[in-house]
Amino acid sequence: MDKVKAQFKRFWNWLKSLFQTRYKVTVSFNTQYGDSDDRTYVTKAILVQKEKHLKFKDEHGKIIDYKSAIGLNYIIEEL
């Protein structure tokens, strides 16, 4: 019975994920976008979005946290 319950839960989570909004987050460590220091992530949820703090959960469930004293350069796009 536990296996059936676990499979149903996995199926339900997969079904919900089809309708969940995803975001593409590009973080640049300088003011120039498109150079080698940029990092791009696909996220499920943005937890904190402020001028000097960005925290989000990526598509694998890992929490990523960026902080800066002078401000962050990032772009958030809805997929």
N, C-alpha and C positions, 0 to 999 in steps of 0.2 A: 504493500500500500504506500510505503514511503517513497518508493521509486516512481510510482505513478504521480504522486503529489509533486515531487521534485521536477519531473518532466513537464507537468502542467505549468508549474511556476516559471520554468525556463521558457516555455512556449509563450506564456502571457507576457513576460518581460520583453521577448523578441517582438511580439505583436505591438506592444506599446511603443517600442523604440522606432517603429516605422512611422509613427505620427509625431514624434518628438522633434522640435526645432533644433537644428545644429548650427553652430557658428564657426566661422573661420577667423582665427585671431592671428594677426601678424604683429610681432613685437620687434622693434628696432632699437638697438642700443645707442644709436646716434640719430641725428635728425634726417638722415638720408635713407629712404626706403629703396630696396632693390639691390643693396650691396651684400657682401658676404656675411655680415653679422646678424642679419635678420633671421628670426625663427618663426615658423608657421605651425599652428596647431588647429585641429578640428576638435571642437568642444561640445559637450552636452549642456553644460550649465556654467554661467558666469556668476561667481559667488560675490566678489567685491570688484567694483569698477569705480575708482577714484582717480584723481589726477596723479597721485604719487604711489598708488597701490592697485595692483591687478591680481586677482586670484580667481582661478577657474578650474574646472574638472575636465580633463581631456576625454577622448572617446574610449580610452581603456580604463577609466576610473581613477587615474592618478591625479592628485591635486597639485597644481602648479601655481607658484606664488612669486610675483615680481614686485619689488619695492625699490624706490629711488628717492633720493633726497631732493633732486632738482626737477623731477617729473619724468613720466614715462612717455614714450612714443609708441602708440599702438593703434591698429585699425581692427575693428570688429565688423565682420560681414555676415549676414544671415544667408545660409545655404538653402 
